[in-house]
Amino acid sequence: MKIKNSLKSLMARHRENRMVRRKGRVYIINKKNPRYKARQG
């Protein structure tokens, strides 16, 4: 999982990416290709 200050550029890497807020953190999840997972901050 990548940890970045800004997820906007990572969002564009794959069209299946979804941005999700959980427990005050922002995550990118990708069911088809989990290697694109990322967390903000």
C-alpha angles and dihedrals in degrees: 000000000000119000115207139166092229125028098189095098092044091052091064095055095086133015094225092062116121126194113223133180115216126170092342094308126109117228137183113215130184119189096191097046112020093187089084092067114132141168130207124234 
